[in-house]
Amino acid sequence: MTDKRNVRIGKLTTVLEVAAELGRVYRDARHEKIDSAFASRLANILAVMRQCLETAEFEKRIADIERAVGRPDAAAITAFKPRIV
């Protein structure tokens, strides 16, 4: 098992970055660099992060559409920029 303090974690601000990290977790588990139970916990956390990012993106898109059709209260949602990690 690798020393957790020496593992570099990249940015996790997009679904693609989260998916790439999930791939690294999978490879590390397959090569027995990390314990499968630990990999499972990380995968669950990454899945929740992915869902949060997807939801934030959908909310932004809906707000953009609502603003385009003239709904004034949509501007407050558009200003939201999620930052996970």
LUMTITI-786885 format. One record per atom (N, C-alpha, C): residue number from 0; residue in one letter; atom name; x negated, y negated, z. Coordinates in Angstrom, 1 decimal, m for minus. Layout:
// LUMTITI-786885
<pt NUM, a, CA, <X, Y, Z>>
...
//
This chain:
// LUMTITI-786885
<pt 0, m, N, <m0.8, 1.2, 0.0>>
<pt 0, m, CA, <0.0, 0.0, 0.0>>
<pt 0, m, C, <m0.9, m1.2, 0.0>>
<pt 1, t, N, <m0.5, m2.2, m0.8>>
<pt 1, t, CA, <m1.3, m3.5, m0.8>>
<pt 1, t, C, <m1.1, m4.3, 0.4>>
<pt 2, d, N, <m2.0, m5.1, 0.7>>
<pt 2, d, CA, <m1.9, m6.1, 1.8>>
<pt 2, d, C, <m1.0, m7.2, 1.3>>
<pt 3, k, N, <0.2, m7.4, 1.9>>
<pt 3, k, CA, <1.2, m8.3, 1.5>>
<pt 3, k, C, <0.7, m9.8, 1.5>>
<pt 4, r, N, <m0.3, m10.1, 2.3>>
<pt 4, r, CA, <m0.8, m11.4, 2.3>>
<pt 4, r, C, <m1.6, m11.8, 1.1>>
<pt 5, n, N, <m2.1, m10.8, 0.3>>
<pt 5, n, CA, <m2.9, m11.1, m0.9>>
<pt 5, n, C, <m2.1, m11.0, m2.2>>
<pt 6, v, N, <m0.8, m10.9, m2.1>>
<pt 6, v, CA, <0.1, m10.8, m3.3>>
<pt 6, v, C, <0.5, m12.2, m3.7>>
<pt 7, r, N, <0.2, m12.5, m4.9>>
<pt 7, r, CA, <0.6, m13.9, m5.5>>
<pt 7, r, C, <2.0, m13.8, m6.0>>
<pt 8, i, N, <2.8, m14.7, m5.6>>
<pt 8, i, CA, <4.2, m14.7, m6.0>>
<pt 8, i, C, <4.4, m16.0, m6.9>>
<pt 9, g, N, <4.8, m15.8, m8.1>>
<pt 9, g, CA, <5.0, m16.9, m9.0>>
<pt 9, g, C, <6.3, m17.6, m8.7>>
<pt 10, k, N, <6.6, m18.6, m9.6>>
<pt 10, k, CA, <7.8, m19.4, m9.4>>
<pt 10, k, C, <9.0, m18.4, m9.7>>
<pt 11, l, N, <10.1, m18.6, m8.9>>
<pt 11, l, CA, <11.3, m17.8, m9.1>>
<pt 11, l, C, <12.5, m18.8, m9.3>>
<pt 12, t, N, <12.4, m19.6, m10.3>>
<pt 12, t, CA, <13.4, m20.6, m10.5>>
<pt 12, t, C, <14.3, m20.4, m11.7>>
<pt 13, t, N, <14.1, m19.3, m12.4>>
<pt 13, t, CA, <14.9, m19.0, m13.6>>
<pt 13, t, C, <15.2, m17.5, m13.5>>
<pt 14, v, N, <16.2, m17.1, m14.2>>
<pt 14, v, CA, <16.6, m15.6, m14.2>>
<pt 14, v, C, <15.5, m14.8, m14.8>>
<pt 15, l, N, <14.8, m15.4, m15.9>>
<pt 15, l, CA, <13.7, m14.7, m16.5>>
<pt 15, l, C, <12.5, m14.5, m15.5>>
<pt 16, e, N, <12.2, m15.5, m14.7>>
<pt 16, e, CA, <11.1, m15.3, m13.7>>
<pt 16, e, C, <11.5, m14.3, m12.7>>
<pt 17, v, N, <12.7, m14.3, m12.2>>
<pt 17, v, CA, <13.2, m13.3, m11.3>>
<pt 17, v, C, <13.1, m11.9, m11.9>>
<pt 18, a, N, <13.5, m11.8, m13.1>>
<pt 18, a, CA, <13.5, m10.5, m13.8>>
<pt 18, a, C, <12.0, m10.0, m13.9>>
<pt 19, a, N, <11.1, m10.9, m14.2>>
<pt 19, a, CA, <9.7, m10.5, m14.3>>
<pt 19, a, C, <9.2, m10.1, m13.0>>
<pt 20, e, N, <9.5, m10.7, m11.9>>
<pt 20, e, CA, <9.1, m10.3, m10.6>>
<pt 20, e, C, <9.7, m9.0, m10.2>>
<pt 21, l, N, <10.9, m8.7, m10.6>>
<pt 21, l, CA, <11.5, m7.4, m10.4>>
<pt 21, l, C, <10.8, m6.3, m11.1>>
<pt 22, g, N, <10.3, m6.6, m12.3>>
<pt 22, g, CA, <9.5, m5.7, m13.1>>
<pt 22, g, C, <8.2, m5.4, m12.4>>
<pt 23, r, N, <7.6, m6.4, m11.8>>
<pt 23, r, CA, <6.3, m6.2, m11.0>>
<pt 23, r, C, <6.6, m5.3, m9.8>>
<pt 24, v, N, <7.7, m5.6, m9.1>>
<pt 24, v, CA, <8.0, m4.7, m8.0>>
<pt 24, v, C, <8.2, m3.3, m8.4>>
<pt 25, y, N, <8.9, m3.1, m9.5>>
<pt 25, y, CA, <9.1, m1.7, m10.0>>
<pt 25, y, C, <7.8, m1.0, m10.3>>
<pt 26, r, N, <6.9, m1.8, m11.1>>
<pt 26, r, CA, <5.6, m1.2, m11.4>>
<pt 26, r, C, <4.8, m0.8, m10.2>>
<pt 27, d, N, <4.8, m1.7, m9.2>>
<pt 27, d, CA, <4.0, m1.5, m8.0>>
<pt 27, d, C, <4.6, m0.3, m7.2>>
<pt 28, a, N, <5.9, m0.1, m7.2>>
<pt 28, a, CA, <6.5, 1.0, m6.6>>
<pt 28, a, C, <6.1, 2.3, m7.3>>
<pt 29, r, N, <6.2, 2.3, m8.7>>
<pt 29, r, CA, <5.9, 3.4, m9.5>>
<pt 29, r, C, <4.4, 3.9, m9.3>>
<pt 30, h, N, <3.5, 2.9, m9.2>>
<pt 30, h, CA, <2.1, 3.2, m9.0>>
<pt 30, h, C, <1.7, 3.4, m7.5>>
<pt 31, e, N, <2.7, 3.4, m6.7>>
<pt 31, e, CA, <2.6, 3.6, m5.2>>
<pt 31, e, C, <1.7, 2.6, m4.6>>
<pt 32, k, N, <1.8, 1.4, m5.1>>
<pt 32, k, CA, <1.0, 0.2, m4.5>>
<pt 32, k, C, <1.9, m0.3, m3.3>>
<pt 33, i, N, <3.2, m0.2, m3.4>>
<pt 33, i, CA, <4.1, m0.5, m2.3>>
<pt 33, i, C, <5.0, 0.6, m2.0>>
<pt 34, d, N, <5.5, 0.7, m0.8>>
<pt 34, d, CA, <6.4, 1.7, m0.4>>
<pt 34, d, C, <7.7, 1.5, m1.1>>
<pt 35, s, N, <8.4, 2.6, m1.4>>
<pt 35, s, CA, <9.7, 2.5, m2.2>>
<pt 35, s, C, <10.8, 1.9, m1.3>>
<pt 36, a, N, <10.8, 2.0, 0.0>>
<pt 36, a, CA, <11.8, 1.4, 0.8>>
<pt 36, a, C, <11.5, m0.1, 0.8>>
<pt 37, f, N, <10.3, m0.6, 0.8>>
<pt 37, f, CA, <10.0, m2.0, 0.8>>
<pt 37, f, C, <10.3, m2.5, m0.6>>
<pt 38, a, N, <10.0, m1.8, m1.7>>
<pt 38, a, CA, <10.4, m2.2, m3.0>>
<pt 38, a, C, <11.9, m2.3, m3.2>>
<pt 39, s, N, <12.7, m1.4, m2.5>>
<pt 39, s, CA, <14.1, m1.5, m2.6>>
<pt 39, s, C, <14.6, m2.8, m1.9>>
<pt 40, r, N, <14.0, m3.2, m0.8>>
<pt 40, r, CA, <14.4, m4.4, m0.1>>
<pt 40, r, C, <14.1, m5.6, m1.0>>
<pt 41, l, N, <12.9, m5.6, m1.6>>
<pt 41, l, CA, <12.6, m6.7, m2.5>>
<pt 41, l, C, <13.5, m6.8, m3.7>>
<pt 42, a, N, <13.8, m5.7, m4.2>>
<pt 42, a, CA, <14.7, m5.6, m5.4>>
<pt 42, a, C, <16.1, m6.2, m5.0>>
<pt 43, n, N, <16.6, m5.9, m3.8>>
<pt 43, n, CA, <17.9, m6.4, m3.4>>
<pt 43, n, C, <17.8, m7.9, m3.3>>
<pt 44, i, N, <16.8, m8.4, m2.7>>
<pt 44, i, CA, <16.6, m9.9, m2.5>>
<pt 44, i, C, <16.5, m10.5, m3.9>>
<pt 45, l, N, <15.8, m9.9, m4.8>>
<pt 45, l, CA, <15.7, m10.5, m6.2>>
<pt 45, l, C, <17.0, m10.5, m6.9>>
<pt 46, a, N, <17.8, m9.4, m6.7>>
<pt 46, a, CA, <19.1, m9.4, m7.3>>
<pt 46, a, C, <20.0, m10.5, m6.8>>
<pt 47, v, N, <20.0, m10.8, m5.5>>
<pt 47, v, CA, <20.8, m11.9, m4.9>>
<pt 47, v, C, <20.3, m13.2, m5.5>>
<pt 48, m, N, <19.0, m13.4, m5.6>>
<pt 48, m, CA, <18.4, m14.6, m6.2>>
<pt 48, m, C, <18.9, m14.8, m7.7>>
<pt 49, r, N, <18.9, m13.7, m8.4>>
<pt 49, r, CA, <19.4, m13.7, m9.8>>
<pt 49, r, C, <20.8, m14.2, m9.9>>
<pt 50, q, N, <21.6, m13.6, m9.0>>
<pt 50, q, CA, <23.1, m14.0, m9.0>>
<pt 50, q, C, <23.2, m15.5, m8.6>>
<pt 51, c, N, <22.5, m16.0, m7.7>>
<pt 51, c, CA, <22.6, m17.4, m7.3>>
<pt 51, c, C, <22.2, m18.3, m8.5>>
<pt 52, l, N, <21.1, m17.9, m9.2>>
<pt 52, l, CA, <20.7, m18.7, m10.3>>
<pt 52, l, C, <21.7, m18.7, m11.5>>
<pt 53, e, N, <22.3, m17.5, m11.7>>
<pt 53, e, CA, <23.3, m17.4, m12.8>>
<pt 53, e, C, <24.5, m18.2, m12.4>>
<pt 54, t, N, <24.9, m18.1, m11.2>>
<pt 54, t, CA, <26.1, m18.9, m10.7>>
<pt 54, t, C, <25.9, m20.4, m10.9>>
<pt 55, a, N, <24.7, m20.8, m10.5>>
<pt 55, a, CA, <24.4, m22.3, m10.6>>
<pt 55, a, C, <24.4, m22.7, m12.0>>
<pt 56, e, N, <23.9, m21.9, m12.9>>
<pt 56, e, CA, <23.9, m22.2, m14.3>>
<pt 56, e, C, <25.3, m22.3, m14.9>>
<pt 57, f, N, <26.1, m21.3, m14.5>>
<pt 57, f, CA, <27.5, m21.3, m14.9>>
<pt 57, f, C, <28.2, m22.6, m14.4>>
<pt 58, e, N, <28.0, m22.9, m13.2>>
<pt 58, e, CA, <28.6, m24.1, m12.6>>
<pt 58, e, C, <28.2, m25.4, m13.4>>
<pt 59, k, N, <26.9, m25.5, m13.7>>
<pt 59, k, CA, <26.4, m26.6, m14.5>>
<pt 59, k, C, <27.1, m26.7, m15.9>>
<pt 60, r, N, <27.2, m25.5, m16.5>>
<pt 60, r, CA, <27.8, m25.5, m17.8>>
<pt 60, r, C, <29.2, m25.9, m17.8>>
<pt 61, i, N, <30.0, m25.4, m16.8>>
<pt 61, i, CA, <31.4, m25.7, m16.7>>
<pt 61, i, C, <31.5, m27.2, m16.4>>
<pt 62, a, N, <30.7, m27.8, m15.6>>
<pt 62, a, CA, <30.7, m29.2, m15.3>>
<pt 62, a, C, <30.4, m30.0, m16.5>>
<pt 63, d, N, <29.5, m29.6, m17.3>>
<pt 63, d, CA, <29.2, m30.3, m18.6>>
<pt 63, d, C, <30.4, m30.2, m19.5>>
<pt 64, i, N, <31.1, m29.1, m19.6>>
<pt 64, i, CA, <32.3, m29.0, m20.4>>
<pt 64, i, C, <33.4, m29.9, m19.9>>
<pt 65, e, N, <33.6, m29.9, m18.6>>
<pt 65, e, CA, <34.6, m30.7, m18.0>>
<pt 65, e, C, <34.3, m32.2, m18.2>>
<pt 66, r, N, <33.1, m32.6, m18.1>>
<pt 66, r, CA, <32.7, m34.0, m18.3>>
<pt 66, r, C, <33.0, m34.3, m19.8>>
<pt 67, a, N, <32.7, m33.4, m20.7>>
<pt 67, a, CA, <32.9, m33.7, m22.1>>
<pt 67, a, C, <34.3, m33.9, m22.4>>
<pt 68, v, N, <35.2, m33.2, m21.7>>
<pt 68, v, CA, <36.6, m33.4, m22.0>>
<pt 68, v, C, <37.3, m34.4, m21.1>>
<pt 69, g, N, <36.5, m35.1, m20.3>>
<pt 69, g, CA, <37.0, m36.3, m19.6>>
<pt 69, g, C, <37.4, m36.0, m18.1>>
<pt 70, r, N, <36.9, m35.0, m17.5>>
<pt 70, r, CA, <37.2, m34.8, m16.1>>
<pt 70, r, C, <36.1, m35.5, m15.3>>
<pt 71, p, N, <36.4, m36.6, m14.6>>
<pt 71, p, CA, <35.3, m37.4, m13.9>>
<pt 71, p, C, <34.6, m36.8, m12.8>>
<pt 72, d, N, <35.3, m35.9, m12.0>>
<pt 72, d, CA, <34.6, m35.3, m10.8>>
<pt 72, d, C, <33.6, m34.3, m11.1>>
<pt 73, a, N, <33.4, m33.9, m12.4>>
<pt 73, a, CA, <32.4, m32.9, m12.7>>
<pt 73, a, C, <31.0, m33.4, m12.6>>
<pt 74, a, N, <30.8, m34.7, m12.6>>
<pt 74, a, CA, <29.4, m35.2, m12.5>>
<pt 74, a, C, <28.7, m34.8, m11.2>>
<pt 75, a, N, <29.4, m34.6, m10.1>>
<pt 75, a, CA, <28.7, m34.2, m8.9>>
<pt 75, a, C, <28.1, m32.9, m9.0>>
<pt 76, i, N, <28.7, m31.9, m9.7>>
<pt 76, i, CA, <28.2, m30.6, m9.8>>
<pt 76, i, C, <27.0, m30.6, m10.7>>
<pt 77, t, N, <27.0, m31.4, m11.8>>
<pt 77, t, CA, <25.9, m31.5, m12.8>>
<pt 77, t, C, <24.6, m31.9, m12.1>>
<pt 78, a, N, <24.7, m32.8, m11.1>>
<pt 78, a, CA, <23.5, m33.3, m10.4>>
<pt 78, a, C, <22.8, m32.2, m9.6>>
<pt 79, f, N, <23.5, m31.1, m9.3>>
<pt 79, f, CA, <22.9, m30.0, m8.4>>
<pt 79, f, C, <21.9, m29.3, m9.2>>
<pt 80, k, N, <20.7, m29.2, m8.6>>
<pt 80, k, CA, <19.6, m28.4, m9.2>>
<pt 80, k, C, <19.1, m27.4, m8.2>>
<pt 81, p, N, <19.4, m26.1, m8.4>>
<pt 81, p, CA, <19.0, m25.1, m7.3>>
<pt 81, p, C, <17.5, m24.9, m7.3>>
<pt 82, r, N, <17.0, m24.8, m6.1>>
<pt 82, r, CA, <15.6, m24.5, m6.0>>
<pt 82, r, C, <15.5, m23.4, m4.9>>
<pt 83, i, N, <15.2, m22.2, m5.4>>
<pt 83, i, CA, <15.0, m21.0, m4.6>>
<pt 83, i, C, <13.6, m20.8, m4.4>>
<pt 84, v, N, <13.2, m20.6, m3.2>>
<pt 84, v, CA, <11.8, m20.3, m2.8>>
<pt 84, v, C, <11.0, m21.6, m2.7>>
//
